[in-house]
Amino acid sequence: MQAQLKSFIQYMRVEEGFSPNTIISYESDIKQFIAFAKSKNIEQVSEVSRELLSAFLQADRKSGSVATTASRRVAAFKSFFRFLVDEGELDKNPASLLLTSKRAQHLPKILSFDEVLLLLEQPDIETAEGLRDRAMLELLYATGMRVSELVGLDVKNVNTGMSYIICYGKGSKERLIPVGTAAVEWLVRYQEKGRPRLMRTPSLEALFLSNKSSRITRQGFWYNLKNYAQKAGITKELTPHTLRHSFATHLLENGADLRVVQEMLGHADISTTQIYTHLTKKHLRDIYDKTHPRA
């Protein structure tokens, strides 16, 4: 389970953009559970049951753990095992039925439309790397893909003529996503003028290449993103997932159907998508408070 925990930490940091404190806490919670499971001669995730998780939580409470810690541990377990289900390493989440007290829902951070436009303008499009980064940023905001899906794209997954891409999400689930005109234009420019300058091996399938002529990594893209955010003067904490959140929220703000957004994001459960309706309601309230004469 240690290797799977390492992958989960990477996922929390790069894919979900969890805060450093949350990552540290979740890692500690799961490590403590792994040690507990090992003491019961259980070392494989396939052997973990809800009863084992409950036994750990019960022992934790007896040792004096407070309710808030128990709630956080349950959240950590649910996230960890859901990640393993999505990755195809488990058939079901043993933590899904664990009960916890209700806590305040934390809304994801998003960029305003003006901030997105400012971010998109930062890459130096006179360079091959800049053309690549502009195309990646445009595509990420145009589709709401996860960064792992973005860097995993091959040339064959993109149809600029028909304005769509095929990507492979969690559990290798395939989905088709429409792409807007602006993103298509930058993809074409990158493929015609940027990618050939980065490609040293003609047979490379990866769409987005590093300056070493290999597939660009999630970490590499995240590093570039942080630099562009700094250049743009964006002080919000920004991760690739921020653009995914912004994509969904901006669609809903402009009248998109929740089910359509769910499909494009690749959410298995619409309850995951509904978090964005809270953001749009807040947006409407802010507008009302600023514009209504008797607000």
VEXLO-773529 format. One line per 8 residues: number of its first residue (from 1); for each residue x, y negated, z of C-alpha. Coordinates in Angstrom, 2 decimals. Example, Ala and Ser with C-alpha at 12.3 -4.5 7.8 and 13.67 -1.06 7.14 Angstrom:
2
1 = 12.30:4.50:7.80 | 13.67:1.06:7.14
END
This chain:
295
1 = 0.00:0.00:0.00 | 2.98:-2.33:0.40 | 3.48:-2.61:-3.37 | -0.23:-3.27:-3.86 | -0.12:-5.95:-1.18 | 2.77:-7.61:-3.02 | 0.70:-7.69:-6.22 | -2.26:-9.11:-4.29
9 = -0.14:-11.91:-2.81 | 1.04:-12.81:-6.31 | -2.58:-12.81:-7.48 | -3.66:-15.09:-4.61 | -0.84:-17.51:-5.30 | -0.95:-17.71:-9.10 | -4.44:-16.64:-10.12 | -6.64:-17.95:-7.33
17 = -4.54:-20.81:-6.06 | -5.12:-19.96:-2.40 | -3.56:-22.34:0.11 | -0.17:-21.29:1.57 | -1.75:-20.92:5.02 | -4.46:-18.58:3.71 | -1.89:-16.47:1.86 | 0.28:-16.16:4.97
25 = -2.74:-15.24:7.13 | -4.13:-12.67:4.67 | -0.71:-11.10:4.22 | -0.33:-10.78:8.00 | -3.85:-9.32:8.39 | -3.32:-6.70:5.72 | 0.16:-5.78:6.94 | -1.26:-5.18:10.42
33 = -3.97:-2.97:8.95 | -1.42:-1.03:6.88 | 0.57:-0.35:10.06 | -2.62:0.77:11.81 | -3.54:3.07:8.90 | -0.04:4.54:8.89 | -0.41:5.37:12.58 | -3.44:7.44:11.53
41 = -1.35:9.17:8.81 | -3.08:7.24:6.00 | -0.79:5.58:3.46 | -2.82:5.58:0.22 | -5.53:3.01:-0.54 | -7.73:5.80:-1.89 | -7.85:7.22:1.66 | -9.03:3.97:3.28
49 = -12.65:4.06:4.44 | -15.05:1.57:5.98 | -14.81:3.58:9.20 | -11.03:3.13:9.30 | -11.37:-0.63:8.72 | -14.03:-0.84:11.44 | -11.79:1.11:13.84 | -8.98:-1.38:13.22
57 = -11.29:-4.35:13.85 | -12.66:-2.75:17.01 | -9.15:-2.11:18.34 | -8.26:-5.67:17.42 | -11.20:-7.05:19.41 | -10.27:-4.95:22.44 | -6.78:-6.42:22.34 | -8.29:-9.90:22.74
65 = -8.66:-11.10:19.14 | -11.13:-14.00:18.82 | -14.18:-14.02:16.54 | -12.67:-16.42:14.00 | -9.68:-14.12:13.56 | -11.98:-11.13:13.02 | -13.94:-13.07:10.39 | -10.74:-13.98:8.58
73 = -9.51:-10.39:8.67 | -12.78:-9.17:7.13 | -12.45:-11.81:4.39 | -8.85:-10.68:3.76 | -9.86:-7.01:3.53 | -12.76:-7.75:1.19 | -10.53:-9.79:-1.11 | -7.70:-7.26:-1.09
81 = -9.81:-4.21:-1.85 | -11.96:-6.10:-4.39 | -8.70:-6.99:-6.15 | -7.75:-3.30:-6.24 | -11.17:-2.37:-7.64 | -10.82:-5.04:-10.35 | -7.36:-3.71:-11.16 | -8.78:-0.21:-11.58
89 = -6.88:1.26:-8.62 | -10.05:1.95:-6.60 | -13.56:2.99:-7.57 | -15.27:1.05:-4.79 | -14.47:-1.53:-2.14 | -14.40:0.11:1.33 | -14.67:-3.33:2.95 | -17.78:-4.44:1.06
97 = -20.18:-3.51:3.87 | -18.14:-4.95:6.72 | -20.15:-7.55:8.61 | -18.86:-10.92:9.66 | -20.28:-14.12:11.02 | -21.20:-16.80:8.48 | -18.61:-19.45:7.93 | -18.66:-22.70:6.01
105 = -18.22:-22.17:2.30 | -15.13:-23.79:0.87 | -15.77:-25.32:-2.53 | -13.06:-24.97:-5.16 | -11.08:-28.07:-6.11 | -11.66:-29.43:-9.62 | -10.31:-32.17:-11.86 | -12.48:-34.93:-13.25
113 = -12.85:-35.04:-17.02 | -10.53:-38.08:-17.16 | -7.90:-36.21:-15.14 | -8.15:-33.25:-17.52 | -7.60:-35.54:-20.52 | -4.61:-37.14:-18.81 | -3.11:-33.71:-18.05 | -3.60:-32.53:-21.63
121 = -1.60:-35.48:-22.95 | 1.57:-34.74:-20.93 | 3.40:-32.09:-23.06 | 5.91:-33.44:-25.56 | 4.35:-32.21:-28.81 | 7.53:-33.01:-30.76 | 9.05:-29.84:-29.25 | 8.06:-26.21:-29.75
129 = 7.62:-25.78:-26.00 | 5.43:-28.87:-25.84 | 3.20:-27.63:-28.66 | 2.90:-24.31:-26.86 | 2.01:-25.94:-23.56 | -0.54:-28.28:-25.15 | -2.20:-25.30:-26.85 | -2.20:-23.33:-23.56
137 = -3.69:-26.19:-21.55 | -6.33:-26.87:-24.20 | -7.25:-23.18:-24.39 | -7.36:-22.77:-20.62 | -9.76:-25.69:-20.24 | -11.79:-24.73:-23.32 | -12.41:-21.15:-22.21 | -12.04:-20.95:-18.42
145 = -9.72:-17.96:-18.76 | -7.62:-16.71:-15.89 | -3.94:-17.49:-16.36 | -3.13:-13.76:-16.56 | -5.60:-13.50:-19.46 | -4.05:-16.54:-21.12 | -0.44:-15.32:-21.02 | -1.63:-11.81:-21.97
153 = -3.07:-12.95:-25.30 | -1.65:-11.46:-28.48 | -1.81:-13.12:-31.89 | -4.44:-10.57:-32.98 | -6.76:-11.67:-30.13 | -7.24:-15.14:-31.63 | -9.54:-15.94:-34.54 | -9.14:-19.64:-35.28
161 = -11.24:-19.37:-38.45 | -14.28:-18.20:-36.47 | -13.32:-20.18:-33.33 | -13.23:-17.39:-30.77 | -10.77:-15.32:-28.76 | -10.90:-11.83:-27.32 | -9.35:-11.51:-23.89 | -9.00:-8.70:-21.40
169 = -9.99:-9.52:-17.84 | -9.94:-7.67:-14.55 | -10.12:-3.93:-14.97 | -9.20:-4.39:-18.67 | -12.75:-5.52:-19.45 | -12.95:-7.06:-22.89 | -14.90:-10.24:-23.53 | -15.33:-12.61:-26.44
177 = -15.15:-16.34:-25.68 | -15.98:-19.21:-28.05 | -13.30:-21.89:-28.45 | -13.97:-25.57:-29.08 | -12.67:-27.56:-32.04 | -9.92:-29.39:-30.14 | -8.42:-26.20:-28.71 | -8.59:-24.49:-32.12
185 = -6.72:-27.39:-33.72 | -3.91:-27.20:-31.17 | -3.73:-23.43:-31.48 | -3.30:-23.75:-35.23 | -0.61:-26.42:-34.82 | 1.25:-24.26:-32.31 | 1.03:-21.14:-34.49 | 2.20:-23.02:-37.58
193 = 4.89:-25.29:-36.11 | 5.71:-24.20:-32.56 | 5.61:-20.43:-32.33 | 7.91:-19.80:-35.37 | 10.61:-21.92:-33.68 | 10.36:-19.86:-30.48 | 10.16:-16.48:-32.19 | 13.43:-14.69:-32.79
201 = 11.87:-11.25:-33.37 | 9.31:-11.17:-36.22 | 7.41:-8.22:-34.72 | 6.50:-9.99:-31.45 | 2.79:-9.63:-30.65 | 2.59:-12.13:-27.78 | 0.85:-15.38:-28.69 | 2.59:-17.67:-26.22
209 = 6.36:-17.33:-26.16 | 9.02:-18.62:-23.78 | 12.21:-20.30:-24.99 | 13.82:-16.86:-24.58 | 11.48:-15.49:-27.26 | 9.54:-13.29:-24.85 | 5.99:-13.52:-23.52 | 5.70:-16.51:-21.19
217 = 4.95:-15.49:-17.60 | 2.27:-16.70:-15.21 | 4.95:-18.21:-13.01 | 6.53:-19.98:-15.99 | 3.26:-21.55:-17.02 | 2.41:-22.54:-13.43 | 5.80:-24.24:-13.09 | 5.17:-26.23:-16.28
225 = 1.66:-27.12:-15.12 | 2.93:-28.57:-11.85 | 5.45:-30.70:-13.73 | 2.74:-32.04:-16.06 | 0.47:-32.82:-13.11 | 3.30:-34.76:-11.48 | 3.96:-36.69:-14.70 | 0.24:-37.49:-14.96
233 = 0.19:-38.80:-11.41 | -2.37:-36.20:-10.31 | -1.98:-35.82:-6.57 | -4.56:-33.06:-6.09 | -3.23:-29.58:-5.40 | -3.27:-28.08:-8.89 | -3.06:-24.46:-10.03 | -4.06:-22.77:-13.29
241 = -7.29:-21.78:-11.54 | -8.14:-25.46:-11.05 | -8.71:-25.71:-14.81 | -10.93:-22.62:-14.68 | -12.98:-24.22:-11.89 | -13.11:-27.50:-13.83 | -14.25:-25.73:-17.00 | -17.17:-24.05:-15.21
249 = -18.22:-27.15:-13.28 | -18.09:-29.46:-16.30 | -20.20:-27.01:-18.32 | -22.88:-26.86:-15.63 | -22.82:-30.62:-15.16 | -23.65:-30.96:-18.84 | -26.56:-28.51:-18.77 | -25.02:-25.11:-19.54
257 = -26.97:-22.04:-18.40 | -25.50:-20.29:-15.34 | -25.69:-16.87:-17.02 | -23.72:-18.16:-20.01 | -21.02:-19.53:-17.72 | -20.96:-16.21:-15.86 | -20.41:-14.37:-19.14 | -17.59:-16.67:-20.26
265 = -15.82:-16.47:-16.90 | -16.13:-12.69:-16.84 | -17.79:-12.56:-13.42 | -19.39:-9.20:-12.68 | -21.77:-10.75:-10.14 | -23.61:-14.03:-10.74 | -23.28:-14.89:-7.04 | -19.58:-15.54:-7.76
273 = -20.56:-18.07:-10.44 | -23.14:-19.78:-8.23 | -20.41:-21.48:-6.19 | -20.16:-23.99:-9.04 | -23.79:-25.03:-8.66 | -22.83:-26.42:-5.24 | -20.23:-28.59:-6.94 | -22.70:-29.89:-9.52
281 = -25.24:-30.67:-6.79 | -22.56:-32.65:-4.97 | -21.78:-34.47:-8.22 | -25.44:-35.41:-8.68 | -25.67:-36.60:-5.08 | -22.60:-38.79:-5.53 | -24.11:-40.34:-8.66 | -27.41:-40.93:-6.87
289 = -25.71:-42.55:-3.88 | -23.72:-44.86:-6.15 | -26.50:-45.84:-8.55 | -29.87:-45.77:-6.79 | -30.72:-49.22:-5.36 | -32.20:-47.72:-2.20 | -29.80:-44.83:-1.70
END
